[in-house]
Amino acid sequence: GPKADGKINKFIRHEVLLPAFPLCVAWTPAALRADNPAAKNFAAVGSFLPQIDVFDLDETDELEPIAVLGGFDPSAEAAPAARRTSSKKKKKKARAPKRPAMPPLRAESHTAAVMSLAFSPFRPELLASGSADASARVWDVSTSTSLAALRHHRDKVQSVAWSPSSPHTLLSAAFDKTLAVWDTRAPNTP
């Protein structure tokens, strides 16, 4: 906002609390909000959770992401915690408290940490993600849907990058020491 000298401060400093430790971030100037097409300042954050949180950085009072891609399904019931059974009698030990049961993952979700993110230079609403679950995905952030799951790698996908000259070409690099070149129109064939 305006300062005492009448100049406008273009650098708004604010912090966004994240649900887990961040591993990667990608920024896009795309108009991702149907309710506010003028908003063009968004960040996608990957973390140790199997989800991607997308934040509107122009909203200084916003605490929640505008979209969550993948992750846990809050509308589904959590699976009951498994109980250990044993036929042998044991001495009573102090047990650690039970962790609360986690809700199941959405059908279109990574199953492990999101390690890499990249927005498409041709279609800035498209986001590529690489995960510790050995897959890469292409998301349409404007609709919060996964368009393709790329499953060629045998280990963690540490990096994804869009081609600067071909709108459908995506690179993924993984801990299996391979680099895959994908035509996202045919995601089953790297």
N, C-alpha and C positions, 0 to 999 in steps of 0.2 A: 504494500500500500504506500501512499504518499508519506514522505518524511517531512520533518519540520521545515526543511529548506524548499519544499515544493516538488522535489524530484521523486520519481516513482522508483521504488526498489523492485527490480526485476528478479532478484534472487531471494526466493522465499525459502527459509530454512525451517524444515519441520521433520520430525521423526515418525516413522511408522513402526509399530511393534509387530514383530513377526512371530508366527506360531512355532518356529524351530530355527536352529542355526542355519543361516543362508549359505549356500554353496555356489550360486551363480545368479546373475541378474542380467536382464536385457531390457532396453529402452526402445519405445516406438512413438513416433508422432502421429500414429493412425487415429482416426475418429472411431473409437470402439464402443461408444455409448449411444444407443438409439435415443435415449432420453436427453442427451446433451451432445449433439454432433460438433459443437464448437470445442469440446474438450479434446485436446490432442497431446497429452503428456502422460504416458502410461509406462509402468515398469512391471515386468514379470519377474518373479523371484522363485527360484528352485531351492529346495532345502533337503534336510534329512528325511522329510516326510515324502510320501509318494504322490505329491500334488504340486501344482504350480499356482501361486497366488498372484493375481493381477491387481495392481493398485492404480488409481487415478491420482497422479502427483499434484494436480492442481487443486485438489480438495484438501485443504489444510486441517479440517476438522474430521476427516474421514478416518475411522479406525479399522474398518472392515474392507477386505478386498472387493472389487466390483465383480470379480469372477474367480472361481476356484476350478481349475482344470484337473480332473481326476480326483484322486484322494478318497477319503472315507465317505460313505453314503450316510448322511445324517438322518435320512428318513427310514433307514433299515434298522432293525433291532440288532443289538450286539449279540454275538454268539456267546453262549454261556461258557464260563471259564472251565477248562478241563480239570477234573479231579484225579488225583493220583490214588490208585488203589494198590494195596499190597496184602499178600496173605500172611506175611511175617509180622509178628508184633515187634514194634520198635519202641525204644525209650522215647519219651516225649521230649522234643526239642523245641526250642523257640523258633517259630516259623516266621518267615518274612510275610508281611501283609500281602494279600492277593492284589495283583494289578487289576484295574477295572478292565472288563472285556471291551475290545475295540469293535466298532461297527465294521461290517464288511466293506471292501473297496467297491467303488463304482465299476461298472463293467468296462468302461473306457478309462483305464487308469494305469499308470506305472505301478509296479508292486514294490519298488524300493526307491531310494533317494534320487532326486533329480539333480544331475551333475552339470548339465550344460543347456543353455537356451540361446536361440537366435531367431530374430524376426526376419521375415522375407523382405528383401529390398524392392520386390515387384508388387507384392500384395502384403502390406504391413499388418493386416489382421491375421496373417498366418504365422504361427510360431512353431519352430522345431524344438524338440527337447530330447536330451540323451539321459539315460538313467542307469543306475547300478543294477537294474534288472536285465541288462544286456539288450535293451531295445531302444529305438528312437521312435518318436511320434511326431506327427504333424497335426497341429490344432488350429481350429478357427476360433480365435479368441472372441470375436463378435457374437458367436452363437454358443460358446463354451463346449464345443464338440471336438472329438478326436476324428480326424479325417483319414488317418492311416497309421498303422503300427508297423514299424520296420524291424523285422526280427532276423537279422543275418548274423549278428555278432554272437560270440560264445562267452563274452565277459563284459564288464561294465563299459558303457558308452560314455566316454569322458568328454567328447567334444562333437558339436554339430555346427555346420556352417552352410549357408546358402551360396549358390554360385552368383557372382555379381553380373554375369552375362546371360544366364539361362534361367528363366523363371521357375522351371520345374525340377531343377537339379539341386540335390542336397548331398553334402558330405557328412559322414560320421566316422569317428575314430574311436577305437576301443582298447581296453586292456588286453585283448586277445592279439594285439599287435597288427591289426588290420585297419585299413581305410576303405570304406565302402562308398561308392558313388551311386546315388539313387535317382531314378526318374520317379518323382512322387506320383505320377499318373499311373504307374505300374509298381506299387510298393512291394510286391513279393519277389521282385527280381533286382538285386543290386547290380 
